[in-house]
Amino acid sequence: MDETINGVPVTEDQIQAWADEAEAGYEVEQLRRRGRKPIGNGPAQVVPVRLDDTTLAAVDERAQRDHVTRSEAIRAAIRAYVA
């Protein structure tokens, strides 16, 4: 099975480029800026939630309409609920 990132196939050339970059070393400050942006006022926790197909489809449709990710749409709904 071919590996992909965001639907784009990962090539042997790309893997080699990543390996070369890692072997050359990274500056610590550059690495600290990588990763996900913080959300909320502290470290985030993953909370598994089960949704039926109809509800999940509705969340995905709303997220697409609002041009946000599924996670962003769910967080917005929860913030509105607890407000």
C-alpha positions as CSV (number, residue, x, y, z in Angstrom):
1,M,0.0,0.0,0.0
2,D,1.3,3.4,-0.9
3,E,1.6,6.0,1.8
4,T,0.1,9.4,1.4
5,I,0.0,12.7,3.2
6,N,-3.2,14.7,2.7
7,G,-3.9,12.4,-0.3
8,V,-0.5,13.1,-2.0
9,P,1.7,10.0,-2.5
10,V,4.9,10.0,-0.5
11,T,7.8,9.2,-2.8
12,E,11.2,7.7,-2.1
13,D,12.8,11.1,-3.1
14,Q,10.6,12.8,-0.5
15,I,11.6,10.3,2.2
16,Q,15.3,10.8,1.3
17,A,14.9,14.6,1.5
18,W,13.4,14.3,5.0
19,A,16.2,12.0,6.0
20,D,18.8,14.4,4.7
21,E,17.2,17.2,6.5
22,A,17.1,15.3,9.8
23,E,20.7,14.2,9.4
24,A,21.8,17.8,8.9
25,G,20.2,18.7,12.2
26,Y,17.6,21.2,13.4
27,E,17.8,24.3,15.4
28,V,15.9,23.9,18.6
29,E,13.9,27.1,18.3
30,Q,12.8,26.1,14.8
31,L,11.4,22.8,16.2
32,R,9.6,24.6,19.0
33,R,7.5,26.5,16.4
34,R,6.4,23.3,14.7
35,G,3.3,21.4,15.6
36,R,-0.3,22.3,16.2
37,K,-1.3,25.7,17.4
38,P,-2.5,25.7,21.0
39,I,-6.3,25.8,21.5
40,G,-8.0,27.1,24.5
41,N,-6.1,28.1,27.7
42,G,-4.1,25.0,28.3
43,P,-2.9,21.6,27.0
44,A,-5.6,19.8,25.0
45,Q,-6.9,16.4,25.7
46,V,-8.3,13.9,23.2
47,V,-11.8,12.9,24.1
48,P,-13.3,10.0,22.1
49,V,-16.9,10.5,21.2
50,R,-19.2,8.1,19.3
51,L,-21.5,9.7,16.7
52,D,-24.0,7.9,14.4
53,D,-23.5,8.3,10.6
54,T,-26.3,10.9,10.3
55,T,-24.9,13.1,13.0
56,L,-21.4,12.8,11.7
57,A,-22.5,13.6,8.2
58,A,-24.3,16.7,9.5
59,V,-21.1,17.8,11.4
60,D,-19.0,17.3,8.2
61,E,-21.5,19.3,6.1
62,R,-21.5,22.2,8.6
63,A,-17.7,22.1,8.8
64,Q,-17.4,22.2,5.0
65,R,-20.0,25.1,4.8
66,D,-18.1,27.0,7.5
67,H,-14.7,26.2,5.9
68,V,-13.4,24.6,9.1
69,T,-12.2,21.2,10.1
70,R,-14.5,18.6,11.7
71,S,-12.7,19.1,15.0
72,E,-13.1,22.9,14.8
73,A,-16.9,22.5,14.1
74,I,-17.2,20.1,17.1
75,R,-15.3,22.4,19.4
76,A,-17.5,25.3,18.3
77,A,-20.7,23.3,19.0
78,I,-19.4,22.3,22.5
79,R,-18.5,25.9,23.3
80,A,-22.0,27.1,22.3
81,Y,-23.5,24.3,24.4
82,V,-21.6,25.2,27.6
83,A,-21.9,28.9,27.2
